[in-house]
């Protein structure tokens, strides 16, 4: 039976590190720009207005 390092290193390439195919981090393309967040805030504002409208009627 092979001992320790020899057992695992037999089938490994010389440089076992692979390039990352899906880089981490954000960058300029990480988050959607503009409209998506604006619609969320409009929806929150409309919900708050409706809740306050029905509370104070």
Backbone torsions as a table, in degrees:
resi	resn	phi	psi	omega
1	UNK	NA	142.5	-179.6
2	UNK	-74.8	148.1	-178.8
3	UNK	-101.4	139.1	171.8
4	UNK	35.5	-106.7	-172.6
5	UNK	-64.5	-33.7	-178.3
6	UNK	-64.7	-37.6	-178.6
7	UNK	-61.3	-43.9	-176.6
8	UNK	-85.9	-22.2	-175.1
9	UNK	-91.6	-4.4	-177.9
10	UNK	-60.2	-50.2	-172.4
11	UNK	-95.7	3.4	-177.1
12	UNK	-85.1	144.5	175.3
13	UNK	-69.9	169.1	-178.7
14	UNK	-62.6	-39.2	178.3
15	UNK	-119.1	91.4	-173.4
16	UNK	-74.9	-6.6	-180.0
17	UNK	-73.5	131.9	176.8
18	UNK	-105.0	149.1	174.1
19	UNK	-69.1	147.1	-178.8
20	UNK	-75.6	121.9	-177.4
21	UNK	-85.0	-16.1	178.1
22	UNK	-134.0	89.0	-174.6
23	UNK	-59.9	143.5	176.7
24	UNK	-85.4	167.5	-180.0
25	UNK	100.6	-179.5	-175.8
26	UNK	-106.7	-73.8	-175.5
27	UNK	78.1	-174.1	-176.8
28	UNK	-67.8	-24.1	-178.7
29	UNK	-97.6	7.9	-175.0
30	UNK	-71.7	-37.1	-177.7
31	UNK	-121.9	146.7	175.8
32	UNK	-65.2	144.4	-177.2
33	UNK	-99.3	139.0	166.2
34	UNK	75.6	-105.2	-163.2
35	UNK	-56.5	-36.0	-175.4
36	UNK	-61.2	-47.4	-179.1
37	UNK	-70.8	-31.3	179.1
38	UNK	-64.2	-42.0	178.6
39	UNK	-64.2	-35.4	178.5
40	UNK	-63.9	-44.1	-179.8
41	UNK	-67.3	-37.3	176.2
42	UNK	-63.8	-39.2	179.1
43	UNK	-66.4	-41.7	177.6
44	UNK	-64.2	-43.6	179.9
45	UNK	-63.2	-42.3	179.2
46	UNK	-64.1	-40.4	179.3
47	UNK	-65.0	-42.2	179.0
48	UNK	-64.2	-42.5	179.4
49	UNK	-62.8	-43.4	179.3
50	UNK	-64.7	-41.8	179.5
51	UNK	-63.5	-46.1	178.4
52	UNK	-65.0	-36.3	178.3
53	UNK	-61.1	-45.5	-178.4
54	UNK	-75.8	-24.1	176.7
55	UNK	-72.8	-42.0	-173.2
56	UNK	-96.7	12.7	175.5
57	UNK	-90.7	NA	NA
